[in-house]
C-alpha cells in the first residue's frame, strides 16, 4: 500500500477538508483509499471514516514507537493511504507531521492557504521544502495542494510560480459547503457533521489525483508482533463502551483487544446492560454532553457493582469522568456518575491539558505493572477535585495528569486516567492479562 502525507503550513489551514477532498477524488477515480492521521487526534479520523467507511489509522511514533507506527500503517488496506498531518508540517515537540513522514518514508504534499497569494504561495512551499535540510529531517516535499484557490489566472499563477521540483497537485476551491463546525476538543465528530458529498466531489474535480498517485510510495515493512497467550479470543470477553459519549477509540485498540478477546460493545447513554465480560473498557469522548442519560440510565450503576466485585475496569479521560463521583457541566448542572473513583469532575471553559505524556507505574494495576512506563496523550477541558482517600497508579514523567504530578486514580481493580493510550502502548496487554480480584 503506497501512501502520501498531506501536511499543513499551520493549524487551521484546511488539512481535513483537503484530505476529505483527496479521499473523494481517489474514490471517484476508482481507487480504494486508506485514511490515516498523524498524531493522536480522534476527531479528524472520524470524518475520514464517515466518508469512506474505513477506520482511519493513527500514526504516532510517541504513542506507538517507530515500529509500532509502521505496523499500524501496514494493518491498513487499500491502494493508496492518505495521511492527514497534525498542526503545521514541522510543529510538535514529540510527534510532528515531518517525523511521521520521515519514519514512514512517505512524500509530503503541502496544503497551502492560497486565498490571497500566487508567487508567495510558491515561496512558502519552497521555504518548507528547504527547511527540512536546514534541521536535518529526511523528508521530500513533493509539491502543493492550493487551499481556497480560484481557477483560471489564480491557479495558473500559482502553478507557474512553483520552482522546479515542486509539483502543483491541484486546488481546493473556496466553497461555503466545505466548513466543519467546531466545539471544545476540536471539530464536531464525522457522524455528527460530515461534509456534503456533492461539495466534496466538486472540490475533488480540481485535484490532479493521478499525479498524486504517481508520487505515492510504500514505507518499509516491519515484522508484525506475534501474540500468543494460550487462550483463543472466544475464551475471554471485554465489554467496550461505544456511543456518542464514549467515541474516542483508536482502531489499534480494538484490534489489540480482538486479538485476545471477544469485544462486546454496549452503550451507557442508551442504558444498556453491561455485557458479562472479563474486563470493561471505557474510552474517552463527551460524557459531559450526556450527563442526564448517564445518571439515569442505570449502566454506570452496574459498572460500579462490577468494579466492586473486582472486574478489571479501565477508563480513559471520558471514562475517568464516568467512573468518578459526579460530573458538573459549564452550565452548572451536576450529575451523579458511577462513584467508583474518589473524584468530582467539573468542566472548564478552557482546556486544562494538551500534550504527549509519559507515566511511570508505582504499583501493579490493570494498566501497568509496577515500574513500567506508559506513553500516551492528554487533551481535556475538565478538572478533578479529589477525595482524601485518592490513590494513584502513576507518577507523571511528562504531562499534567490528574493533579499535575500523578495520574491513574485507582480503586478495586479499576484505573481511571486522563491518558489516551494506543493499541501498541502495552496498556491493553495488561488489561487483558489481569484476572478479576487479582490485585
C-alpha positions, 0 to 999 in steps of 0.5 A: 500500500503506497501512501502520501502525507498531506501536511499543513503550513499551520493549524487551521489551514484546511488539512481535513477538508483537503484530505476529505477532498483527496479521499473523494477524488481517489474514490471517484477515480476508482481507487480504494483509499486508506485514511490515516492521521498523524498524531493522536487526534480522534476527531479528524479520523472520524470524518475520514471514516464517515466518508469512506467507511474505513477506520482511519489509522493513527500514526504516532511514533510517541504513542506507538514507537517507530515500529509500532507506527509502521505496523499500524500503517501496514494493518491498513488496506487499500491502494493508496493511504492518505495521511492527514498531518497534525498542526503545521508540517514541522510543529510538535515537540514529540510527534510532528507531521515531518517525523511521521513522514520521515519514519514512514518514508512517505512524500509530503504534499503541502496544503497551502492557504492560497486565498490571497497569494500566487508567487508567495504561495510558491515561496512558502512551499519552497521555504518548507521544502528547504527547511527540512535540510536546514534541521536535518529531517529526511523528508521530500516535499513533493509539491502543493495542494492550493487551499481556497484557490480560484481557477483560471489566472489564480491557479495558473499563477500559482502553478507557474510560480512553483520552482522546479521540483515542486509539483502543483497537485491541484486546488481546493476551491473556496466553497461555503459547503466545505466548513466543519463546525467546531466545539471544545476538543476540536471539530464536531465528530464525522457522524455528527457533521460530515461534509456534503458529498456533492461539495466534496466531489466538486472540490475533488474535480480540481485535484490532479489525483493521478499525479498524486498517485504517481508520487505515492510510495510504500514505507518499509515493512516491519515484522508484525508482533506475534501474540500468543497467550494460550487462550483463543479470543472466544475464551475471554470477553471485554465489554467496550463502551461505544456511543456518542459519549464514549467515541474516542477509540483508536482502531489499534485498540480494538484490534489489540483487544480482538486479538485476545478477546471477544469485544462486546460493545454496549452503550451507557447513554442508551442504558444498556446492560453491561455485557458479562465480560472479563474486563470493561473498557471505557474510552474517552469522548463527551460524557459531559454532553450526556450527563442526564442519560448517564445518571439515569440510565442505570449502566454506570450503576452496574459498572460500579457493582462490577468494579466492586466485585473486582472486574478489571475496569479501565477508563480513559479521560471520558471514562475517568469522568464516568467512573468518578463521583459526579460530573458538573457541566459549564452550565452548572448542572451536576450529575451523579456518575458511577462513584467508583473513583474518589473524584468530582469532575467539573468542566472548564471553559478552557482546556486544562491539558494538551500534550504527549505524556509519559507515566511511570507505574508505582504499583501493579494495576490493570494498566501497568505493572509496577515500574513500567512506563506508559506513553500516551496523550492528554487533551481535556477541558475538565478538572478533578477535585479529589477525595482524601482517600485518592490513590494513584497508579502513576507518577507523571514523567511528562504531562499534567495528569490528574493533579499535575504530578500523578495520574491513574486514580485507582480503586478495586481493580479499576484505573481511571486516567486522563491518558489516551493510550494506543493499541501498541502502548502495552496498556491493553496487554495488561488489561487483558492479562489481569484476572478479576480480584487479582490485585 
